């Protein structure tokens, strides 16, 4: 049952399509007849003609002209070429007219822009062109529509002898290279962990961005190199195009040393002057000094930025200034409290030297002597003792006692000011016991 039905369907489709195919075939034959009678012209050529420079822009021109008129726009087929870039054509052909021997011809012209990637022989294959024109014979005007194919074209792309030594180059009327560097200070001094960003932008007239040379890849010991996404574009402006290629590379300092971002060279063939040209970007030197600074001293507390780090010379000056202020303050206290007497000054100097040496057994021994106790038998201080009249003083005595029985600690349990107060109080205690009076001073 199915076979007769399928056969009937195929027969119906063939019956309906045959007249259409015959009509299309007849119109194509009519188009060819118009061409043979010079009532329709189809031409194809390249600009510039003849041999070209590799990567040079080439226009493949397809032109259709008739002494009558076009009843519809021409339509061209797709063009592909091996090892070449063919840009998409405009949406519509360029329409104009010309006069030849007193006859006005209507013209529709297409331009396909193509670029060869390297030297060699290139062939542009045949391209189908669909044409619709008016044909007038006698008093009747008839529209004829048909498709013709252009003949293939062959061209040779060459490399100028001056450019044979270079791997990546382009042929263009103009080429510029711009560079921006971020993160490199004027003194060219960086720290480990700092980053430098180098951005290179290449622009060339009438060259697609994909044909512009990429940056060379390199490695530098001690630097981490991280390329970012490359931007490639071809921008059209008033009938001309500008190719753009932008690459960004980030360098991270991984260890101390001297470094140089490499020099970059860009070579191109000037189509206007027919001579080679080059653009050179100089390298950038920088280093990380082998010195101790505040950053390394404060690693345990946290990371400081290079701008906050203090140079070693400045740190030494600050410490010297602080020490001078401390000594001046001690001297002022001695003068104000009347301690600067020959014998008393010597005792005070010895007392402070033992403090600086972390000799807390000596300090505790002086406390015991001032309180008339035997240090060998001392175990505790009763609450009704003279030493406990002041809470602050009791805290100082407690810290000195602990340090005396636990030697070896690098940190001072009491400050230098507390040490001065301790010496003063012990001196006053001794004076009170000798005169039988109460201590007139209290610790704040």
C-alpha positions as CSV (number, residue, x, y, z in Angstrom):
1,X,0.0,0.0,0.0
2,X,2.8,2.4,0.9
3,X,4.8,2.0,-2.3
4,X,2.1,3.4,-4.7
5,X,1.5,6.3,-2.3
6,X,5.2,7.3,-2.1
7,X,5.6,6.9,-5.8
8,X,2.6,9.3,-6.3
9,X,4.2,11.9,-3.9
10,X,7.5,11.8,-5.7
11,X,5.8,12.1,-9.1
12,X,3.8,15.1,-7.9
13,X,6.9,16.9,-6.5
14,X,8.9,16.3,-9.7
15,X,6.0,17.5,-11.8
16,X,5.8,20.8,-9.8
17,X,9.6,21.4,-9.6
18,X,10.4,20.7,-13.2
19,X,8.8,23.9,-14.6
20,X,10.6,25.9,-12.0
21,X,14.0,24.3,-12.8
22,X,13.4,24.8,-16.5
23,X,12.5,28.4,-15.9
24,X,15.6,29.0,-13.8
25,X,17.7,27.2,-16.4
26,X,16.1,29.2,-19.1
27,X,16.8,32.5,-17.2
28,X,20.4,31.5,-16.6
29,X,20.8,30.9,-20.3
30,X,19.2,34.2,-21.0
31,X,21.7,35.9,-18.7
32,X,24.5,34.3,-20.6
33,X,23.0,35.4,-23.9
34,X,23.0,39.0,-22.6
35,X,26.7,38.7,-21.6
36,X,27.6,37.2,-25.0
37,X,25.8,40.1,-26.7
38,X,27.5,42.7,-24.5
39,X,24.3,43.7,-22.9
40,X,25.5,42.6,-19.5
41,X,29.0,42.6,-18.1
42,X,30.4,40.7,-15.1
43,X,33.9,41.5,-14.1
44,X,36.3,40.5,-11.2
45,X,39.7,41.8,-10.4
46,X,42.0,42.6,-7.4
47,X,43.3,46.0,-6.2
48,X,46.2,46.3,-6.1
49,X,46.7,44.2,-9.2
50,X,49.6,41.7,-9.6
51,X,51.8,40.5,-6.7
52,X,51.2,41.8,-3.3
53,X,53.0,42.0,0.1
54,X,52.1,39.4,2.6
55,X,49.4,40.7,5.1
56,X,48.7,43.6,2.8
57,X,45.0,44.5,2.4
58,X,43.6,43.4,-1.0
59,X,40.2,44.3,-2.5
60,X,38.5,41.6,-4.5
61,X,36.2,43.6,-6.7
62,X,33.1,42.1,-8.4
63,X,31.3,44.5,-10.8
64,X,28.1,43.9,-12.7
65,X,26.9,46.5,-15.3
66,X,24.0,46.7,-17.8
67,X,22.9,49.3,-20.4
68,X,19.3,48.9,-19.2
69,X,18.6,48.8,-15.4
70,X,18.6,46.4,-12.5
71,X,15.3,45.2,-11.3
72,X,16.8,43.9,-8.0
73,X,20.1,43.9,-6.2
74,X,22.8,41.5,-7.1
75,X,23.6,38.8,-4.6
76,X,27.1,37.3,-4.3
77,X,28.1,34.0,-2.8
78,X,30.4,33.3,0.2
79,X,34.2,33.5,-0.3
80,X,36.7,31.4,1.6
81,X,40.4,31.2,1.1
82,X,43.0,29.0,2.8
83,X,45.5,30.8,5.0
84,X,43.8,34.1,4.4
85,X,41.3,36.3,6.2
86,X,38.2,37.4,4.3
87,X,36.1,40.1,5.9
88,X,32.4,40.0,5.5
89,X,31.1,42.3,2.7
90,X,28.8,45.2,3.1
91,X,25.1,44.4,3.1
92,X,24.5,46.2,-0.2
93,X,26.5,46.8,-3.4
94,X,27.6,50.3,-4.4
95,X,25.4,51.6,-7.2
96,X,26.6,54.2,-9.7
97,X,26.6,54.8,-13.5
98,X,29.1,55.5,-16.2
99,X,28.9,56.5,-19.8
100,X,30.7,54.7,-22.6
101,X,30.3,55.7,-26.3
102,X,27.3,57.8,-25.5
103,X,25.6,54.9,-23.6
104,X,24.8,55.0,-19.9
105,X,25.6,51.9,-18.0
106,X,24.1,51.1,-14.6
107,X,26.7,49.5,-12.3
108,X,26.6,47.5,-9.1
109,X,29.9,46.9,-7.4
110,X,31.0,44.7,-4.5
111,X,34.3,44.8,-2.7
112,X,35.6,41.9,-0.6
113,X,38.5,42.8,1.7
114,X,41.0,40.0,2.2
115,X,44.4,39.5,3.9
116,X,47.0,36.8,3.2
117,X,48.7,35.5,6.4
118,X,52.0,34.6,4.9
119,X,53.9,34.6,1.6
120,X,52.8,32.1,-1.1
121,X,50.4,31.6,-4.0
122,X,46.8,32.3,-3.3
123,X,43.7,31.5,-5.4
124,X,40.3,33.2,-5.0
125,X,37.8,30.6,-6.2
126,X,34.8,31.2,-8.4
127,X,32.0,33.2,-6.8
128,X,28.3,32.8,-7.8
129,X,26.6,36.1,-8.6
130,X,22.8,36.3,-8.9
131,X,21.6,39.0,-11.2
132,X,18.2,40.5,-12.1
133,X,18.1,43.0,-15.0
134,X,15.4,44.4,-17.4
135,X,15.7,43.3,-21.0
136,X,13.8,45.2,-23.7
137,X,13.2,43.7,-27.0
138,X,10.8,45.4,-29.3
139,X,8.1,47.0,-27.2
140,X,8.2,44.5,-24.4
141,X,10.2,44.8,-21.2
142,X,11.1,41.6,-19.4
143,X,12.9,40.9,-16.2
144,X,15.7,38.3,-16.5
145,X,17.1,36.7,-13.4
146,X,19.9,34.2,-13.4
147,X,23.2,33.2,-11.7
148,X,26.7,33.4,-13.2
149,X,30.1,32.5,-11.6
150,X,33.2,34.6,-11.7
151,X,36.5,33.1,-12.9
152,X,39.0,32.2,-10.3
153,X,41.9,34.6,-9.6
154,X,45.4,33.8,-8.6
155,X,47.8,36.2,-6.7
156,X,51.3,35.9,-5.2
157,X,52.1,37.2,-1.8
158,X,55.8,38.0,-1.2
159,X,58.0,39.0,1.7
160,X,60.4,42.0,1.1
161,X,64.0,41.0,1.6
162,X,64.3,43.5,4.5
163,X,61.6,41.7,6.5
164,X,62.9,38.1,6.1
165,X,64.8,38.3,9.4
166,X,61.6,38.9,11.4
167,X,59.1,36.3,12.4
168,X,56.1,38.6,13.2
169,X,55.4,41.7,11.1
170,X,52.6,43.3,9.1
171,X,52.3,45.5,6.0
172,X,50.3,48.6,6.8
173,X,50.3,52.3,6.0
174,X,50.7,53.2,9.7
175,X,51.4,51.4,13.0
176,X,51.6,52.7,16.6
177,X,52.5,51.1,19.9
178,X,51.5,52.5,23.3
179,X,52.6,51.3,26.7
180,X,51.5,51.9,30.2
181,X,53.3,50.6,33.3
182,X,51.6,50.5,36.7
183,X,53.1,49.8,40.1
184,X,56.7,50.9,39.3
185,X,57.8,53.8,41.5
186,X,60.3,56.5,40.4
187,X,63.0,55.1,42.6
188,X,62.5,51.6,41.0
189,X,62.6,50.0,44.5
190,X,60.0,47.2,45.2
191,X,59.5,44.7,47.9
192,X,58.7,41.0,47.7
193,X,55.0,40.6,46.9
194,X,54.7,43.8,45.0
195,X,53.2,43.7,41.4
196,X,53.9,45.6,38.2
197,X,51.3,45.7,35.4
198,X,52.5,46.3,31.8
199,X,49.8,47.0,29.2
200,X,50.8,47.1,25.4
201,X,48.3,48.5,22.8
202,X,49.1,48.0,19.1
203,X,47.1,49.9,16.4
204,X,47.5,49.5,12.6
205,X,45.6,51.0,9.7
206,X,43.7,48.6,7.5
207,X,44.9,45.5,9.3
208,X,42.6,43.2,11.4
209,X,43.6,42.9,15.0
210,X,44.1,39.2,14.7
211,X,47.0,39.8,12.3
212,X,48.9,42.1,14.7
213,X,51.9,40.4,16.3
214,X,51.5,38.9,19.8
215,X,53.9,39.8,22.6
216,X,56.8,37.3,23.0
217,X,56.6,34.9,25.9
218,X,59.5,34.9,28.3
219,X,60.4,33.8,31.8
220,X,62.3,35.7,34.5
221,X,63.7,33.9,37.5
222,X,62.3,35.5,40.7
223,X,59.3,37.0,38.9
224,X,55.9,35.5,38.5
225,X,54.5,36.3,35.1
226,X,50.7,36.3,34.6
227,X,49.3,37.2,31.2
228,X,45.7,38.5,31.1
229,X,43.1,38.1,28.4
230,X,44.1,39.6,25.0
231,X,41.7,42.0,23.4
232,X,41.6,42.0,19.6
233,X,39.3,44.2,17.5
234,X,38.9,45.8,14.0
235,X,37.2,49.2,14.2
236,X,35.7,50.7,11.0
237,X,35.6,54.5,10.6
238,X,34.5,56.3,7.4
239,X,35.4,53.5,5.0
240,X,38.7,52.6,6.6
241,X,39.5,50.2,9.4
242,X,41.9,50.2,12.4
243,X,43.1,46.9,13.9
244,X,43.7,46.9,17.7
245,X,45.5,44.4,19.8
246,X,45.8,45.0,23.6
247,X,47.8,42.7,25.9
248,X,48.3,43.0,29.7
249,X,50.9,41.2,31.7
250,X,51.2,41.3,35.5
251,X,54.6,40.6,37.2
252,X,54.8,39.6,40.8
253,X,58.1,39.9,42.7
254,X,58.7,36.5,44.3
255,X,62.2,37.1,45.8
256,X,64.8,39.8,46.3
257,X,67.1,40.7,43.4
258,X,67.6,43.0,40.4
259,X,65.2,42.6,37.5
260,X,64.4,44.1,34.0
261,X,61.2,43.9,32.1
262,X,62.4,43.0,28.6
263,X,62.7,45.4,25.7
264,X,60.0,44.9,23.0
265,X,60.4,45.4,19.3
266,X,57.6,45.7,16.7
267,X,58.4,45.5,12.9
268,X,56.2,46.6,10.0
269,X,56.4,47.3,6.3
270,X,55.3,50.8,5.4
271,X,53.1,50.5,2.3
272,X,53.2,54.2,1.6
273,X,57.0,54.5,1.7
274,X,57.8,50.9,0.7
275,X,60.4,50.5,3.4
276,X,60.7,48.7,6.8
277,X,60.0,50.4,10.1
278,X,60.3,49.5,13.7
279,X,58.9,50.6,17.1
280,X,61.0,49.8,20.2
281,X,59.8,49.9,23.8
282,X,62.7,50.1,26.2
283,X,63.0,47.7,29.2
284,X,62.3,48.7,32.8
285,X,64.8,48.1,35.6
286,X,63.9,47.7,39.2
287,X,65.3,45.9,42.3
288,X,64.4,44.8,45.8
289,X,67.2,45.8,48.3
290,X,68.8,43.2,50.7
291,X,68.2,45.2,53.9
292,X,66.4,44.8,57.2
293,X,63.5,47.2,57.5
294,X,60.4,47.6,59.7
295,X,58.5,45.2,57.5
296,X,60.7,42.2,58.3
297,X,60.8,43.1,62.0
298,X,57.0,43.2,62.3
299,X,56.3,40.0,60.3
300,X,54.8,38.3,63.4
301,X,52.5,41.2,64.1
302,X,51.3,41.6,60.5
303,X,52.4,42.7,57.0
304,X,53.2,46.4,56.4
305,X,53.1,47.9,53.0
306,X,56.2,49.4,51.4
307,X,54.9,52.9,51.9
308,X,54.5,52.4,55.7
309,X,57.8,50.7,56.2
310,X,60.5,52.7,58.0
311,X,64.1,52.7,56.6
312,X,66.8,51.4,59.0
313,X,68.5,54.8,59.3
314,X,65.3,56.5,60.4
315,X,64.5,53.7,62.8
316,X,67.9,54.1,64.5
317,X,67.4,57.8,64.8
318,X,64.0,57.3,66.4
319,X,65.4,54.8,68.9
320,X,68.2,57.1,69.8
321,X,65.8,60.0,70.3
322,X,63.6,57.9,72.6
323,X,66.6,56.8,74.6
324,X,67.8,60.4,75.0
325,X,64.4,61.4,76.2
326,X,64.3,58.6,78.8
327,X,67.7,59.5,80.2
328,X,66.7,63.2,80.3
329,X,63.6,62.3,82.2
330,X,65.5,60.2,84.7
331,X,68.0,63.0,85.2
332,X,65.1,65.4,85.8
333,X,63.5,63.1,88.4
334,X,66.8,62.8,90.2
335,X,67.3,66.6,90.3
336,X,63.7,67.3,91.4
337,X,63.6,64.8,94.2
338,X,67.0,65.9,95.6
339,X,68.6,62.5,94.9
340,X,71.5,63.9,93.0
341,X,74.0,63.8,95.8
342,X,77.4,62.1,95.5
343,X,76.7,59.1,97.7
344,X,73.0,58.8,96.8
345,X,73.7,59.2,93.1
346,X,76.1,56.3,93.2
347,X,73.6,54.1,94.9
348,X,70.9,55.1,92.4
349,X,73.3,54.4,89.5
350,X,74.1,50.9,90.9
351,X,70.4,50.3,91.5
352,X,69.5,51.1,87.9
353,X,72.4,49.1,86.5
354,X,71.1,46.0,88.3
355,X,67.7,46.7,86.9
356,X,69.0,46.9,83.4
357,X,70.8,43.6,83.9
358,X,67.6,41.9,85.1
359,X,69.2,41.4,88.5
360,X,66.0,41.1,90.4
361,X,67.5,39.1,93.3
362,X,69.6,42.2,94.0
363,X,66.6,44.5,93.9
364,X,64.7,42.2,96.3
365,X,67.6,42.0,98.6
366,X,67.5,45.9,98.8
367,X,63.8,45.7,99.7
368,X,64.6,43.3,102.5
369,X,67.4,45.4,103.8
370,X,65.2,48.5,103.8
371,X,62.5,46.6,105.7
372,X,65.1,45.2,108.2
373,X,64.3,41.6,107.3
374,X,66.6,38.7,106.7
375,X,66.3,37.8,103.0
376,X,67.2,34.1,103.7
377,X,64.2,33.8,106.1
378,X,61.7,35.9,104.1
379,X,58.6,34.1,103.0
380,X,55.8,36.5,103.1
381,X,54.9,40.1,104.1
382,X,52.2,40.5,106.7
383,X,49.3,43.0,106.1
384,X,50.3,45.2,109.1
385,X,53.8,45.6,107.8
386,X,55.2,49.0,106.7
387,X,55.7,47.7,103.2
388,X,52.0,47.2,102.7
389,X,50.9,50.8,103.4
390,X,50.6,51.4,99.6
391,X,48.7,49.2,97.2
392,X,50.8,50.3,94.3
393,X,54.1,49.7,96.2
394,X,52.8,46.2,97.2
395,X,52.2,45.4,93.6
396,X,55.8,46.4,92.7
397,X,57.2,44.4,95.5
398,X,55.2,41.3,94.4
399,X,56.5,41.6,90.9
400,X,60.1,42.0,92.0
401,X,59.7,39.0,94.4
402,X,58.4,36.7,91.6
403,X,61.2,37.8,89.2
404,X,63.8,37.2,91.9
405,X,62.6,33.6,92.4
406,X,62.1,33.0,88.6
407,X,65.3,34.3,87.0
408,X,66.0,34.1,83.2
409,X,63.0,36.1,82.0
410,X,63.9,38.5,79.2
411,X,61.0,40.9,79.9
412,X,61.0,43.4,82.7
413,X,58.1,42.8,85.1
414,X,58.2,46.5,86.2
415,X,58.9,49.6,84.1
416,X,61.9,51.9,84.6
417,X,59.6,54.5,86.2
418,X,58.4,52.0,88.8
419,X,62.1,51.2,89.4
420,X,62.8,54.8,90.1
421,X,59.8,54.9,92.5
422,X,61.0,51.8,94.2
423,X,64.4,53.3,94.8
424,X,62.9,56.5,96.1
425,X,60.5,54.6,98.5
426,X,63.3,52.4,99.8
427,X,65.4,55.5,100.5
428,X,62.6,57.2,102.3
429,X,61.9,54.0,104.3
430,X,65.5,53.9,105.5
431,X,65.3,57.6,106.4
432,X,62.1,57.1,108.4
433,X,63.5,54.1,110.3
434,X,66.6,56.1,111.2
435,X,64.6,59.1,112.4
436,X,61.6,57.3,113.8
437,X,59.1,59.2,111.6
438,X,56.4,58.1,109.2
439,X,57.1,58.1,105.5
440,X,55.6,61.4,104.2
441,X,55.4,60.1,100.6
442,X,52.9,57.8,99.0
443,X,53.1,56.2,95.6
444,X,50.4,57.3,93.1
